Amino acid sequence: MPEPENVTGITADASIAILLAEDDPVTRMLMTRFLKKAGYEVDAVGDGTEALERMSRRYYPILVTDWEMPEMDGVALCKAMRNLSLDGYVYALLLTARNAKEHIIAGLEAGADDYLIKPVHEPELIARLNTGRRILALEHSLRAANEQNRILSITDALTGAFNRRYLMEQLPRELERCRRYAYPLSVIMCDIDHFKRINDEQGHAAGDDVLQQFVLRIQRSIRSHSDWIARYGGEEFLLVLPETEFTHGLQVAEKVRNLIRETPFTTRAGEFHVTASFGVSATGSVGPDLDLKVEGLIKVADQCLYTSKQGGRDRTTGIEIPNSRALAANG
């Protein structure tokens, strides 16, 4: 199942890694020792080129860099660092002996957040780093809040399944990926049998309990790294199984159907058994045809679900949508 993106960052009391770029070996050694004593994890390098290479491989929340360095100086490093795709914001502190306003402005415009005039006064350095930690903690909390809002926007509030908006955004991507790499794709439409009766006889609170447990059972029975479930509407849900051939799609549907019917659901109105009906549609084993759209894939699954309902419910019906290229190759 496609997971929401993780927010990588730091909190105000985390042990923070600093990347120190300083070409003078004595200054580099003394600053490294001082920063470690202050509780930071420190990686120290001698020039901007090596610093940039390190940052491309690991996320450092804080960069402390000298201005004057061979090959790539601190200003060029800040500018290049801001163009990297990193796991979080980097607080950049520029150390310089240049104290003219135009130099300071040039450093800040290149991407530095702050600067210190050399020689560095250690208490002032710690004060600037504490400011950086507060900025990083704020940035992290904002990113976490944005990620939470993103998750809420694509998730069904009651069941925790993805919502229809996510389904109609993500399923076309899954279909296109399977088309590009010639992978099969199966979708399963499932519907809780006689759900209106549950609401009428047991109450809507019990119906909500059934919906929540229904999704939980399905989530536990499909591949967490690739398969996913979305609420299509009411008591209907759609399972998306990338790289899954038709026969395996049928097996998954039958597995879920048996999990639903074999164990009673525990609700606020008591325990009772529930069944569900399933419709499976799948592309051919070499992927979907160029003209197959998401709407067509869903429509076939919905038709199969209707057949299961008409046939007595608590059953699975499926159709494989053949690929014309495979049919041509087989004569």
C-alpha positions as CSV (number, residue, x, y, z in Angstrom):
1,M,0.0,0.0,0.0
2,P,1.4,3.4,-0.8
3,E,2.2,4.9,2.4
4,P,1.9,8.5,3.3
5,E,5.3,10.2,3.2
6,N,7.2,10.2,6.5
7,V,8.2,13.5,8.0
8,T,11.9,13.4,8.6
9,G,13.3,16.0,10.9
10,I,14.3,16.8,14.4
11,T,12.7,17.9,17.6
12,A,14.0,20.6,19.9
13,D,15.6,18.1,22.3
14,A,17.0,15.7,19.7
15,S,20.7,15.0,19.3
16,I,21.5,17.0,16.3
17,A,24.1,16.2,13.6
18,I,26.2,19.1,12.5
19,L,28.3,19.1,9.3
20,L,31.3,21.3,9.8
21,A,33.1,22.6,6.7
22,E,36.4,24.2,7.6
23,D,39.7,24.1,5.6
24,D,42.0,25.0,8.5
25,P,42.8,21.7,10.3
26,V,43.5,23.3,13.7
27,T,40.3,25.3,13.7
28,R,38.4,22.3,12.4
29,M,39.8,20.1,15.2
30,L,39.1,22.7,17.9
31,M,35.5,23.4,16.7
32,T,34.8,19.7,16.4
33,R,35.9,19.2,20.0
34,F,33.9,22.1,21.3
35,L,30.7,21.2,19.4
36,K,30.9,17.6,20.6
37,K,31.4,18.8,24.2
38,A,28.2,20.9,23.7
39,G,26.3,17.7,22.9
40,Y,26.3,17.7,19.1
41,E,27.2,14.9,16.7
42,V,29.8,16.4,14.4
43,D,31.1,15.3,11.0
44,A,33.9,17.6,9.8
45,V,35.3,18.1,6.3
46,G,38.0,20.3,4.8
47,D,36.2,21.8,1.8
48,G,32.8,22.6,0.3
49,T,33.0,20.0,-2.4
50,E,33.3,17.2,0.2
51,A,30.6,18.8,2.4
52,L,28.2,18.9,-0.5
53,E,28.9,15.2,-1.3
54,R,28.3,14.3,2.3
55,M,25.0,16.2,2.3
56,S,23.8,14.4,-0.8
57,R,24.2,11.1,1.1
58,R,22.9,12.1,4.6
59,Y,20.6,14.6,6.1
60,Y,22.4,17.1,8.4
61,P,20.0,19.5,10.1
62,I,22.8,22.1,10.7
63,L,25.6,23.2,8.4
64,V,28.4,25.3,9.9
65,T,30.7,26.4,7.1
66,D,33.7,28.7,6.6
67,W,33.4,31.2,3.8
68,E,37.0,30.9,2.5
69,M,37.7,27.4,1.4
70,P,39.5,25.8,-1.7
71,E,37.5,24.5,-4.7
72,M,34.1,25.4,-3.3
73,D,33.7,28.2,-0.8
74,G,31.0,28.5,1.9
75,V,28.8,30.8,-0.2
76,A,28.9,28.4,-3.2
77,L,28.2,25.5,-0.8
78,C,25.1,27.2,0.7
79,K,23.8,28.0,-2.8
80,A,24.4,24.4,-4.0
81,M,22.9,22.9,-0.8
82,R,19.7,24.8,-1.3
83,N,19.3,23.1,-4.7
84,L,19.5,19.6,-3.2
85,S,16.4,17.5,-2.5
86,L,16.9,16.9,1.2
87,D,14.9,15.2,4.0
88,G,14.3,18.4,5.9
89,Y,15.4,22.0,6.3
90,V,19.1,22.7,6.9
91,Y,20.0,25.6,9.1
92,A,23.2,27.1,7.6
93,L,25.6,29.2,9.6
94,L,28.3,31.0,7.7
95,L,31.7,31.8,9.4
96,T,33.5,34.7,7.8
97,A,36.2,37.3,8.5
98,R,34.4,39.5,6.0
99,N,32.3,42.0,7.9
100,A,31.3,44.4,5.2
101,K,27.5,44.6,4.7
102,E,27.7,43.6,1.1
103,H,29.5,40.4,2.0
104,I,27.0,39.6,4.7
105,I,24.1,40.2,2.3
106,A,25.8,38.0,-0.4
107,G,26.1,35.2,2.2
108,L,22.5,35.5,3.3
109,E,21.2,35.7,-0.3
110,A,23.2,32.5,-1.2
111,G,21.2,30.6,1.4
112,A,22.9,31.0,4.7
113,D,20.5,31.6,7.6
114,D,23.0,33.4,9.8
115,Y,26.6,34.4,10.0
116,L,29.4,34.8,12.6
117,I,32.4,37.0,12.3
118,K,35.7,35.3,12.9
119,P,37.3,34.7,15.3
120,V,34.3,32.8,16.7
121,H,33.3,33.4,20.2
122,E,32.1,30.1,21.6
123,P,29.2,31.3,23.7
124,E,27.9,33.3,20.7
125,L,28.2,30.2,18.5
126,I,26.1,28.2,20.9
127,A,23.5,30.9,21.1
128,R,23.3,31.0,17.2
129,L,23.0,27.2,17.2
130,N,20.2,27.3,19.7
131,T,18.4,29.8,17.5
132,G,18.9,27.3,14.7
133,R,17.4,24.5,16.8
134,R,14.3,26.5,17.5
135,I,13.9,27.2,13.7
136,L,14.3,23.5,12.9
137,A,11.9,22.4,15.6
138,L,9.3,24.9,14.2
139,E,9.9,23.7,10.6
140,H,9.5,20.1,11.7
141,S,6.2,20.8,13.5
142,L,4.9,22.7,10.4
143,R,5.9,19.8,8.2
144,A,4.3,17.3,10.5
145,A,1.1,19.4,10.6
146,N,1.1,19.6,6.8
147,E,1.6,15.9,6.5
148,Q,-1.2,15.2,8.9
149,N,-3.5,17.4,6.9
150,R,-2.5,15.6,3.7
151,I,-3.3,12.3,5.3
152,L,-6.7,13.5,6.4
153,S,-7.4,14.7,2.9
154,I,-6.9,11.3,1.4
155,T,-8.3,9.1,4.2
156,D,-11.9,8.1,5.0
157,A,-12.4,9.4,8.5
158,L,-14.5,6.5,9.8
159,T,-12.7,3.4,8.5
160,G,-9.1,4.6,7.9
161,A,-9.2,3.3,4.3
162,F,-8.2,5.7,1.5
163,N,-11.1,7.8,0.3
164,R,-12.6,8.0,-3.2
165,R,-10.5,11.1,-4.0
166,Y,-7.3,9.2,-3.4
167,L,-8.6,6.2,-5.4
168,M,-9.3,8.3,-8.5
169,E,-5.9,10.0,-8.2
170,Q,-3.8,6.9,-7.5
171,L,-5.5,4.1,-9.5
172,P,-4.7,5.8,-12.8
173,R,-1.1,5.9,-11.8
174,E,-1.1,2.2,-10.8
175,L,-2.7,1.4,-14.2
176,E,-0.2,3.4,-16.1
177,R,2.7,1.8,-14.2
178,C,1.5,-1.7,-14.9
179,R,1.0,-0.7,-18.6
180,R,4.6,0.6,-18.8
181,Y,6.2,-2.4,-17.2
182,A,3.8,-5.0,-18.5
183,Y,2.6,-6.0,-15.0
184,P,-0.8,-7.4,-14.3
185,L,-3.3,-5.4,-12.1
186,S,-6.3,-6.7,-10.2
187,V,-9.0,-4.8,-8.5
188,I,-11.6,-6.2,-6.2
189,M,-15.0,-4.5,-5.6
190,C,-16.5,-5.7,-2.3
191,D,-19.8,-4.9,-0.7
192,I,-21.2,-5.8,2.8
193,D,-24.3,-7.9,2.3
194,H,-27.5,-6.6,3.8
195,F,-25.8,-3.6,5.3
196,K,-28.9,-1.5,5.4
197,R,-30.5,-4.3,7.6
198,I,-27.6,-4.0,10.0
199,N,-28.1,-0.3,10.3
200,D,-31.9,-0.6,10.7
201,E,-31.9,-3.5,13.2
202,Q,-28.7,-3.0,15.1
203,G,-28.3,0.8,14.8
204,H,-25.9,3.0,12.9
205,A,-23.3,2.8,15.7
206,A,-23.1,-1.0,15.2
207,G,-22.9,-0.3,11.4
208,D,-19.9,1.9,11.9
209,D,-18.3,-0.8,14.0
210,V,-18.8,-3.3,11.2
211,L,-17.3,-0.9,8.6
212,Q,-14.2,-0.3,10.7
213,Q,-13.6,-4.0,11.5
214,F,-14.4,-4.9,7.9
215,V,-11.6,-2.6,6.7
216,L,-9.2,-3.8,9.4
217,R,-9.6,-7.4,8.5
218,I,-8.9,-6.6,4.8
219,Q,-5.9,-4.5,5.6
220,R,-4.4,-7.4,7.7
221,S,-5.0,-9.9,4.8
222,I,-3.3,-8.0,1.9
223,R,0.3,-7.0,1.2
224,S,1.0,-3.9,3.2
225,H,3.8,-2.8,0.9
226,S,1.8,-2.7,-2.3
227,D,-1.9,-3.5,-1.9
228,W,-4.4,-0.9,-0.7
229,I,-8.0,-0.4,0.0
230,A,-10.3,2.6,-0.7
231,R,-13.8,3.3,0.4
232,Y,-15.8,3.6,-2.9
233,G,-19.0,4.7,-1.3
234,G,-21.3,3.6,1.6
235,E,-20.5,-0.1,2.3
236,E,-18.6,-0.6,-0.9
237,F,-14.8,-0.8,-1.0
238,L,-12.2,-1.3,-3.7
239,L,-9.1,-3.3,-3.2
240,V,-6.2,-2.5,-5.6
241,L,-3.6,-5.3,-6.1
242,P,-0.7,-4.2,-8.3
243,E,1.3,-6.9,-10.1
244,T,-1.4,-9.4,-9.4
245,E,-2.8,-11.8,-12.0
246,F,-6.4,-12.7,-12.3
247,T,-6.2,-16.1,-10.6
248,H,-4.4,-14.6,-7.6
249,G,-6.9,-11.8,-7.5
250,L,-9.7,-14.4,-7.2
251,Q,-7.7,-16.1,-4.4
252,V,-7.3,-12.9,-2.5
253,A,-11.0,-12.1,-2.8
254,E,-11.9,-15.6,-1.5
255,K,-9.5,-15.3,1.3
256,V,-11.0,-12.0,2.4
257,R,-14.6,-13.4,2.0
258,N,-13.8,-16.3,4.3
259,L,-12.2,-14.0,6.8
260,I,-15.3,-11.9,6.9
261,R,-17.9,-14.7,7.2
262,E,-16.0,-17.1,9.6
263,T,-15.6,-14.7,12.6
264,P,-18.4,-12.7,14.1
265,F,-18.1,-8.9,14.3
266,T,-18.1,-7.4,17.8
267,T,-20.2,-4.2,17.9
268,R,-21.8,-2.0,20.4
269,A,-25.0,-3.9,19.8
270,G,-23.4,-7.3,20.4
271,E,-21.8,-10.0,18.2
272,F,-23.2,-11.1,14.9
273,H,-22.0,-12.6,11.6
274,V,-21.5,-10.6,8.5
275,T,-20.9,-11.7,4.9
276,A,-19.8,-9.8,1.8
277,S,-19.9,-10.2,-1.9
278,F,-16.9,-9.7,-4.3
279,G,-16.3,-8.7,-7.9
280,V,-12.8,-9.1,-9.4
281,S,-11.5,-7.6,-12.6
282,A,-7.9,-8.0,-13.8
283,T,-5.8,-7.1,-16.7
284,G,-4.0,-9.8,-18.7
285,S,-0.7,-11.1,-17.4
286,V,1.3,-8.8,-19.6
287,G,-0.5,-5.7,-18.4
288,P,-3.5,-3.6,-19.6
289,D,-4.3,-2.6,-23.2
290,L,-3.5,0.9,-24.2
291,D,-7.2,1.7,-24.4
292,L,-8.2,0.3,-21.0
293,K,-9.2,3.1,-18.7
294,V,-9.7,3.1,-14.9
295,E,-13.4,3.5,-15.4
296,G,-13.5,0.4,-17.5
297,L,-11.5,-1.6,-14.9
298,I,-13.9,-0.5,-12.1
299,K,-17.0,-1.0,-14.3
300,V,-16.1,-4.7,-14.9
301,A,-15.5,-5.2,-11.2
302,D,-18.8,-3.6,-10.4
303,Q,-20.6,-5.8,-12.9
304,C,-19.0,-8.9,-11.3
305,L,-20.1,-7.7,-7.9
306,Y,-23.6,-7.3,-9.2
307,T,-23.5,-10.9,-10.5
308,S,-22.3,-12.1,-7.1
309,K,-25.2,-10.3,-5.4
310,Q,-27.7,-11.7,-7.9
311,G,-26.3,-15.2,-7.4
312,G,-27.1,-15.2,-3.7
313,R,-24.4,-13.0,-2.1
314,D,-21.4,-14.2,-0.1
315,R,-19.6,-15.2,-3.2
316,T,-16.9,-14.1,-5.7
317,T,-17.3,-13.5,-9.4
318,G,-14.4,-12.3,-11.7
319,I,-13.5,-11.5,-15.2
320,E,-10.0,-11.2,-16.8
321,I,-9.8,-8.4,-19.4
322,P,-7.6,-9.8,-22.1
323,N,-4.7,-8.0,-23.6
324,S,-5.0,-7.8,-27.4
325,R,-1.2,-8.0,-27.8
326,A,-1.1,-11.3,-25.9
327,L,-4.0,-12.6,-28.0
328,A,-2.3,-11.7,-31.2
329,A,1.0,-13.3,-30.1
330,N,-0.9,-16.5,-29.3
331,G,-2.5,-16.6,-32.7
